[in-house]
Amino acid sequence: MEDVSAGWVPDSVARHAAVPGTLPVGSPGKVGVLDLRFDAVAGRTELTGHFQRAPLHIARPFYLDPELPGMPYVMLMSSGGGVLQGDRYRTDLTCVAGTSVHVTTQTATRLYRMERDYATQLVGITAGPGSYVEYLPDTTIPFADSRFYQRTTITADPASTVVVGEKLMAGRLARGERHAYTAYCTDLEVLDPSGRLLFADPLRLVPDEHEATGPAVMAGYGVMASLYVVTSTASAQQVADAMHEALARSGLLGGASVLPDDRGAWARVLGDRSPEVGAAFFAAWDAVRRLLLNVPAPAARL
């Protein structure tokens, strides 16, 4: 199978392209695909379209939140236990008008050591008018010598709300491993339905080339979390203020700011340990929920 990712992967990752000594790109179990569609049916949101290709799969959607009984909670899973060299993953979520969906992952995403080649993941989220979509995966942990690129593309209707979160560890902190990966690169792009770019947030962590512990990146902290809220339900300043107040109570280094054209706000927090950053991230998410939906965030693992 041809590696179709080579044209858009940043050079800091793509230059490591090689044929792995294990299973090559395109082999069974190396190209994971999830394509999920959600529709509003009889007062609640249902999974109406579902295609999966190993190692990616999902658990049956659950309706766990008593405050939002019509919102399914969907857990993304991988039978591989982590991301390996030569892996190419793609997840697409289509949430049509009037749907409410929460998507998370089963556990942390572990990026294993890569001696040859690299791994990529594409995430596409389409939010229709009146939809409310949460995509809040667990923490990503890049192991030593891993090479990874992720591109997340969100197409958001002006009348939709999309809440996207990211949590990144500097490595296996318990083993004293910090920024020992070869390259960790991501792109977040948010578009309107016409394809016009609303905003983008690129991240390029390549320790051998650029200091990953500078003040504009992770400083000397071990964990970084970001929360992006694209919405017109409340003003951008209201959303930013709600997240800022929640983070200020955590005692960690963090802050919030508005997105362009009053389309929402985003926040980032840094800390030494995963539990405390997870708690601050949860507090910011809870504040967004209370502001936009008038309900709290459900209890979740940190």
Salt bridges, closest charged atoms under 4 A:
ASP3 OD2 - ARG88 NH2 3.08
ASP11 OD2 - ARG15 NH1 3.85
ASP39 OD2 - ARG37 NE 2.83
GLU46 OE2 - ARG44 NE 2.73
ASP65 OD2 - ARG289 NH1 2.96
ASP87 OD1 - LYS30 NZ 2.72
ASP92 OD2 - ARG90 NH1 2.21
GLU115 OE2 - ARG113 NH2 3.95
ASP117 OD2 - ARG88 NH2 2.95
GLU134 OE1 - HIS102 ND1 2.76
GLU134 OE2 - ARG289 NE 2.78
ASP138 OD2 - ARG301 NE 3.13
ASP145 OD2 - ARG113 NE 3.59
GLU177 OE1 - ARG172 NH2 2.82
ASP187 OD2 - ARG204 NH2 2.91
ASP192 OD2 - ARG196 NE 3.23
ASP201 OD2 - ARG268 NH2 3.08
GLU209 OE2 - ARG15 NH2 2.40
GLU209 OE1 - HIS210 NE2 3.82
ASP261 OD2 - ARG196 NH1 3.90
ASP286 OD2 - ARG290 NE 2.72
